[in-house]
Amino acid sequence: MACTLYVAWDDRLTGYDFGAGHPMASARVELTIELARAFGLFAEAGVSVESPVAATDAELELVHDPRYIAEVRLAGRDRPDSPMLSFFGLDTEDDPVFPGMHDASALVAGATLAAARAVWTGVAQHGVSIAGGLHHAMRGSASGFCVYNDPAIAIAWLLRQGAERVAYVDVDVHHGDGVQAAFYDDPRVLTISLHQHPAELWPGTGLPSETGGPGAKGSAVNVALPTGTGDAGWLRAFHAVVPPLLREFRPAILVSQHGCDTHWLDPLAGLRLSIDAQRAAGAAIHLLAHEVAGGRWLLTGGGGYDLLQVVPRTWAHLLAEAAGHPIAPGARIPAAWREQASRGTGRLAPELMTEGAPTGYASFESGYDPADPLDRAIVATRAAVFPEHGIMPLP
């Protein structure tokens, strides 16, 4: 009998580490896994935790140029001063070289592939790679803390296995540019990204006008949200765009990236979500996976740089939601985890699992305000892509 949730995890995944002071601290995922364990999640019936193996070069080459893979391998081994590094996006402030970089990055990709394989073959309904979600890496270069693009690799693998349509939903505060680029000309893949407006946040892409290449118009969907968008606005935009498109597209499997850098505490961006809204987003995507994809759901982590207050709580909620054992919003965090986390970070750990924020929102279908910046963003996206799917753009 299939398990409910397949978790691809091994402590070696914390080896994806750009070093002290880098925002992409491996403690983010380590604290998440320990918090899930503290709630007894991995001991629940139907939850399987399995150690992944690294992606092979052939699997990486589903998305990445062999020359780039070779350079990553060499840079992390014995060529940290190669003159070619900058050409491949390496040895930069965002993506500094570290020892064993290829092995660590390939293991992240392997974890996401293992979760994808478990779902596609029926071993599990849902598969999660919480260390994954490295959505910025391009075919021939590292970008934005991402060396290998594990969601894109998993999607390419699913297509090779016979998936006729794959939908990808990205809720990271940054545009999911690498995944969009990988499938921009492929009508079999629907990529949807909700992110802070590119005029105000790196990587500067993700306008509503980016809708897919020739023969694939409408396959790329971008919701560019105004800086300062909070819970009600974000949820309004999500529900105005994502469910109608997924219901029309009817993917064989739903893939999602759950960067939690949309939180108001995140130091690198400017949206204003609470953990409560991020929890609601995960639950909504879970429901959509069952509604439109027969329950087949592959989910990953992503960005999120408040490593104590935000990432462990949001992603522990996500893991629990995917396992079918949601953690109550007001649940108290186990004292043992709080003590361990405080010692490890030198900061006071949170006591409750959410901030108690309301998660209500006004439905776009009940009416919209053309003068409101958020509603203008929603209208721009719907006008750009809804007609390509046979959907009326306005209520």
C-alpha positions as CSV (number, residue, x, y, z in Angstrom):
1,M,0.0,0.0,0.0
2,A,1.3,3.4,-0.9
3,C,2.4,5.7,1.9
4,T,1.0,9.1,2.3
5,L,4.3,11.0,2.3
6,Y,7.8,10.1,1.1
7,V,10.4,12.3,2.7
8,A,13.8,12.4,0.9
9,W,16.2,13.3,3.7
10,D,19.7,12.5,4.9
11,D,21.9,14.6,7.2
12,R,24.4,14.8,4.4
13,L,22.0,17.3,2.7
14,T,23.3,19.9,5.2
15,G,26.5,19.8,3.2
16,Y,25.0,22.2,0.7
17,D,26.6,25.2,2.6
18,F,28.1,28.3,1.1
19,G,29.9,29.1,4.4
20,A,29.6,31.3,7.5
21,G,27.6,34.5,7.0
22,H,25.9,33.3,3.8
23,P,22.1,33.6,3.9
24,M,21.6,30.1,2.6
25,A,22.5,28.5,5.9
26,S,22.2,24.8,6.2
27,A,20.7,25.2,9.7
28,R,17.4,26.2,8.0
29,V,16.7,22.7,6.8
30,E,18.3,21.0,9.8
31,L,16.1,22.9,12.3
32,T,13.1,22.1,10.1
33,I,13.7,18.4,10.2
34,E,14.3,18.5,13.9
35,L,11.1,20.4,14.5
36,A,9.1,17.9,12.5
37,R,10.7,15.1,14.5
38,A,9.9,16.9,17.8
39,F,6.2,16.8,16.8
40,G,6.5,13.1,16.0
41,L,5.7,13.6,12.4
42,F,8.1,11.0,11.0
43,A,6.8,8.3,13.3
44,E,3.2,8.7,12.0
45,A,1.7,5.9,9.9
46,G,2.1,6.5,6.2
47,V,5.2,8.6,6.5
48,S,8.5,7.2,5.1
49,V,11.9,8.9,5.5
50,E,14.4,7.6,3.0
51,S,18.0,8.5,2.3
52,P,18.5,9.7,-1.3
53,V,21.5,9.1,-3.6
54,A,23.1,11.9,-5.7
55,A,21.8,12.6,-9.1
56,T,23.9,11.2,-11.9
57,D,25.5,13.3,-14.6
58,A,22.9,11.9,-17.0
59,E,20.1,13.1,-14.8
60,L,21.7,16.5,-14.2
61,E,22.1,16.8,-18.0
62,L,18.3,16.7,-18.4
63,V,18.5,20.4,-17.6
64,H,22.2,21.4,-17.4
65,D,25.0,21.7,-19.9
66,P,27.7,19.0,-19.5
67,R,30.4,21.7,-19.6
68,Y,28.8,23.5,-16.6
69,I,28.5,20.3,-14.6
70,A,32.2,19.6,-15.3
71,E,33.2,23.1,-14.1
72,V,31.2,22.7,-10.9
73,R,32.9,19.4,-10.1
74,L,36.4,20.8,-10.7
75,A,35.7,24.1,-8.9
76,G,34.7,22.3,-5.7
77,R,37.6,19.9,-6.0
78,D,40.9,21.6,-6.9
79,R,40.2,24.6,-9.2
80,P,38.8,27.3,-7.0
81,D,40.8,30.0,-8.9
82,S,39.7,28.9,-12.4
83,P,39.3,31.9,-14.8
84,M,36.2,30.3,-16.1
85,L,34.3,30.4,-12.8
86,S,32.6,33.8,-13.3
87,F,31.4,32.7,-16.8
88,F,29.5,29.8,-15.1
89,G,28.1,32.1,-12.3
90,L,30.5,30.6,-9.7
91,D,32.8,32.2,-7.2
92,T,30.4,35.1,-6.8
93,E,28.9,36.6,-3.6
94,D,25.7,34.7,-4.2
95,D,27.4,31.4,-5.2
96,P,30.8,31.1,-3.7
97,V,32.8,27.9,-4.4
98,F,32.9,25.4,-1.5
99,P,34.7,22.0,-1.2
100,G,32.6,19.2,-2.5
101,M,30.2,21.6,-4.2
102,H,29.2,19.2,-7.0
103,D,28.6,16.3,-4.6
104,A,26.4,18.4,-2.3
105,S,24.5,19.9,-5.1
106,A,23.9,16.6,-6.9
107,L,22.6,15.1,-3.6
108,V,20.0,17.9,-3.4
109,A,19.0,17.1,-7.0
110,G,19.0,13.4,-6.2
111,A,16.7,14.0,-3.2
112,T,14.1,15.8,-5.3
113,L,14.4,13.1,-8.0
114,A,13.8,10.4,-5.3
115,A,10.7,12.2,-4.1
116,A,9.5,12.6,-7.7
117,R,10.1,8.9,-8.4
118,A,8.2,7.8,-5.3
119,V,5.1,9.8,-6.4
120,W,5.3,8.8,-10.1
121,T,5.7,5.1,-9.4
122,G,2.9,5.1,-6.8
123,V,5.2,4.4,-3.8
124,A,3.7,7.5,-2.2
125,Q,0.9,10.0,-2.8
126,H,3.2,13.0,-2.0
127,G,6.9,13.4,-2.1
128,V,9.0,16.1,-0.4
129,S,12.5,17.3,-0.8
130,I,12.7,20.1,1.8
131,A,16.4,20.8,1.0
132,G,15.4,21.3,-2.7
133,G,13.7,24.1,-4.5
134,L,16.8,25.7,-6.0
135,H,14.8,27.3,-8.7
136,H,17.3,30.0,-10.1
137,A,20.0,27.8,-11.6
138,M,20.2,28.1,-15.3
139,R,21.3,25.5,-18.0
140,G,24.9,26.7,-18.0
141,S,25.3,28.8,-14.8
142,A,24.7,29.0,-11.1
143,S,22.4,31.8,-9.9
144,G,20.9,33.1,-6.7
145,F,22.2,30.5,-4.2
146,C,21.4,27.7,-6.7
147,V,23.9,25.4,-8.3
148,Y,21.7,22.7,-9.9
149,N,18.0,23.3,-10.6
150,D,16.4,20.4,-8.8
151,P,12.8,21.2,-9.6
152,A,13.5,21.5,-13.3
153,I,15.5,18.3,-13.3
154,A,12.6,16.5,-11.6
155,I,10.1,17.9,-14.1
156,A,12.3,16.9,-17.0
157,W,12.6,13.4,-15.6
158,L,8.8,13.2,-15.2
159,L,8.3,14.2,-18.8
160,R,10.7,11.4,-19.8
161,Q,8.7,8.9,-17.8
162,G,5.6,9.8,-19.8
163,A,3.9,12.6,-17.8
164,E,1.8,14.4,-20.4
165,R,1.4,17.6,-18.4
166,V,3.2,18.9,-15.4
167,A,2.2,22.0,-13.4
168,Y,4.7,23.9,-11.3
169,V,3.6,26.5,-8.7
170,D,6.3,28.7,-7.1
171,V,5.4,30.8,-4.0
172,D,8.9,32.0,-3.3
173,V,9.3,35.8,-3.0
174,H,11.7,35.7,-6.0
175,H,10.7,34.8,-9.5
176,G,11.1,31.2,-10.4
177,D,13.2,32.2,-13.4
178,G,15.3,29.0,-13.8
179,V,12.3,26.7,-14.0
180,Q,10.5,29.1,-16.3
181,A,13.5,29.3,-18.6
182,A,13.9,25.5,-18.7
183,F,10.4,25.0,-20.1
184,Y,9.5,28.3,-21.7
185,D,9.0,26.6,-25.1
186,D,7.3,23.5,-23.8
187,P,3.5,23.5,-23.7
188,R,3.5,20.3,-21.5
189,V,4.7,22.3,-18.5
190,L,2.7,25.1,-16.9
191,T,4.9,27.3,-14.6
192,I,3.2,29.7,-12.2
193,S,5.2,32.1,-10.1
194,L,3.9,34.5,-7.5
195,H,6.6,36.9,-6.5
196,Q,7.5,40.5,-5.5
197,H,7.5,42.8,-8.5
198,P,10.7,42.4,-10.6
199,A,11.2,46.2,-10.7
200,E,11.8,46.0,-7.0
201,L,13.6,42.7,-6.4
202,W,16.2,40.4,-7.9
203,P,16.3,38.7,-10.4
204,G,14.4,41.4,-12.3
205,T,12.2,39.0,-14.4
206,G,8.7,37.6,-14.0
207,L,6.5,40.2,-15.6
208,P,3.0,39.2,-16.7
209,S,4.0,39.6,-20.3
210,E,6.4,36.6,-20.0
211,T,3.9,34.0,-21.1
212,G,5.8,31.3,-22.9
213,G,7.6,30.9,-26.2
214,P,6.2,30.1,-29.7
215,G,3.8,27.2,-29.5
216,A,3.7,27.5,-25.7
217,K,1.8,30.8,-25.1
218,G,0.1,30.8,-21.8
219,S,2.4,28.1,-20.3
220,A,4.4,30.7,-18.3
221,V,2.3,32.6,-15.7
222,N,3.7,35.4,-13.6
223,V,2.0,37.3,-10.8
224,A,4.2,40.4,-10.0
225,L,3.0,41.5,-6.5
226,P,3.5,45.0,-5.2
227,T,6.0,45.5,-2.4
228,G,4.4,45.3,1.0
229,T,1.7,42.9,-0.1
230,G,0.4,41.1,3.0
231,D,-1.6,38.0,3.9
232,A,-5.1,39.0,2.5
233,G,-3.7,40.4,-0.7
234,W,-1.3,37.5,-1.4
235,L,-4.1,34.9,-0.8
236,R,-6.5,36.9,-2.9
237,A,-3.9,36.9,-5.8
238,F,-3.2,33.2,-5.4
239,H,-6.8,32.1,-5.5
240,A,-7.6,34.5,-8.4
241,V,-4.9,32.9,-10.6
242,V,-3.7,29.5,-9.5
243,P,-6.9,27.3,-9.1
244,P,-8.6,28.3,-12.3
245,L,-5.4,27.6,-14.4
246,L,-4.7,24.3,-12.7
247,R,-8.3,23.2,-13.1
248,E,-8.1,23.9,-16.8
249,F,-4.6,22.5,-17.3
250,R,-5.3,19.2,-15.4
251,P,-1.7,18.1,-14.8
252,A,-0.6,14.5,-14.3
253,I,1.4,15.7,-11.3
254,L,1.7,19.0,-9.4
255,V,5.1,20.3,-8.4
256,S,5.4,23.1,-6.0
257,Q,8.3,25.3,-4.5
258,H,7.6,26.7,-1.1
259,G,10.2,29.4,-0.5
260,C,9.1,31.2,2.7
261,D,11.0,34.4,2.1
262,T,7.6,36.1,1.6
263,H,7.5,36.5,5.4
264,W,7.6,40.0,6.9
265,L,10.7,39.1,8.9
266,D,12.7,37.9,5.9
267,P,15.8,40.1,5.5
268,L,16.2,39.9,1.7
269,A,12.7,40.9,0.4
270,G,9.7,43.1,0.9
271,L,6.5,41.1,1.1
272,R,4.6,41.0,4.4
273,L,3.2,37.5,4.9
274,S,2.7,35.7,8.2
275,I,3.4,32.1,8.9
276,D,-0.4,31.7,9.1
277,A,-0.8,32.8,5.5
278,Q,2.1,30.6,4.4
279,R,0.5,27.7,6.2
280,A,-2.8,28.4,4.4
281,A,-0.9,28.5,1.0
282,G,0.5,25.0,1.6
283,A,-2.9,23.7,2.5
284,A,-4.5,25.2,-0.6
285,I,-1.8,23.7,-2.8
286,H,-2.4,20.3,-1.1
287,L,-6.1,20.5,-1.9
288,L,-5.4,21.4,-5.5
289,A,-3.1,18.4,-5.9
290,H,-6.0,16.1,-5.0
291,E,-8.5,18.0,-7.1
292,V,-6.5,18.4,-10.3
293,A,-3.7,15.8,-10.2
294,G,-5.1,12.7,-8.5
295,G,-3.2,13.6,-5.4
296,R,0.2,13.3,-7.1
297,W,2.2,16.1,-5.4
298,L,5.9,16.8,-5.4
299,L,6.9,19.6,-3.1
300,T,10.2,21.3,-2.2
301,G,11.6,24.0,0.0
302,G,13.3,27.0,-1.5
303,G,14.2,30.4,-0.1
304,G,13.7,31.8,3.4
305,Y,16.4,33.4,5.4
306,D,15.1,33.9,8.9
307,L,16.5,30.6,10.0
308,L,14.9,30.4,13.4
309,Q,11.6,32.3,13.6
310,V,10.3,31.5,10.1
311,V,11.7,28.6,8.1
312,P,11.4,25.8,10.6
313,R,7.9,26.7,11.6
314,T,6.6,27.2,8.0
315,W,8.2,24.1,6.6
316,A,7.2,21.9,9.6
317,H,3.6,23.0,8.9
318,L,4.2,22.1,5.2
319,L,5.5,18.7,6.0
320,A,2.7,18.0,8.4
321,E,0.1,19.2,5.9
322,A,1.6,16.9,3.2
323,A,1.6,14.0,5.7
324,G,-2.1,14.5,6.5
325,H,-1.5,15.4,10.1
326,P,-1.7,19.2,10.1
327,I,-0.2,21.0,13.2
328,A,-2.7,23.3,14.9
329,P,-1.9,26.9,14.3
330,G,-1.7,27.7,18.0
331,A,0.3,24.6,18.9
332,R,3.1,25.0,21.4
333,I,6.5,24.1,20.2
334,P,8.2,21.3,22.1
335,A,10.5,22.7,24.8
336,A,13.4,20.4,23.8
337,W,13.4,21.8,20.3
338,R,13.3,25.4,21.6
339,E,16.2,24.8,23.9
340,Q,18.3,23.1,21.2
341,A,17.5,25.8,18.7
342,S,18.3,28.6,21.0
343,R,21.6,27.1,22.0
344,G,22.5,26.5,18.4
345,T,21.6,30.0,17.1
346,G,22.1,32.1,20.1
347,R,18.6,33.5,19.6
348,L,15.4,33.1,21.5
349,A,13.2,30.4,19.8
350,P,9.5,31.0,19.2
351,E,7.0,29.4,21.6
352,L,4.0,28.9,19.2
353,M,3.7,27.5,15.7
354,T,2.1,30.5,14.2
355,E,1.6,34.2,14.8
356,G,-2.2,34.0,15.1
357,A,-2.8,36.1,12.1
358,P,-6.2,35.9,10.3
359,T,-6.1,34.3,6.9
360,G,-9.3,35.6,5.4
361,Y,-9.3,37.4,2.1
362,A,-11.8,38.9,-0.4
363,S,-12.4,36.8,-3.4
364,F,-11.4,38.5,-6.7
365,E,-14.5,36.9,-8.3
366,S,-16.8,39.0,-6.0
367,G,-15.4,42.2,-7.6
368,Y,-12.2,44.2,-8.1
369,D,-10.9,47.7,-7.8
370,P,-9.1,48.9,-11.0
371,A,-7.3,51.6,-8.9
372,D,-5.9,49.1,-6.4
373,P,-2.2,48.1,-7.2
374,L,-2.8,44.5,-6.2
375,D,-5.9,44.1,-8.3
376,R,-4.1,45.7,-11.2
377,A,-1.4,43.0,-10.8
378,I,-4.0,40.3,-10.8
379,V,-5.8,41.7,-13.9
380,A,-2.5,42.0,-15.7
381,T,-1.7,38.3,-15.2
382,R,-5.2,37.1,-16.0
383,A,-5.4,39.2,-19.1
384,A,-2.1,37.9,-20.3
385,V,-2.7,34.2,-19.9
386,F,-6.3,33.3,-19.2
387,P,-7.5,33.6,-22.8
388,E,-4.8,31.2,-23.8
389,H,-6.5,28.6,-21.6
390,G,-10.0,29.5,-22.7
391,I,-10.8,31.3,-19.4
392,M,-12.4,34.7,-19.2
393,P,-9.9,37.1,-17.6
394,L,-12.4,39.2,-15.7
395,P,-15.2,38.1,-13.3
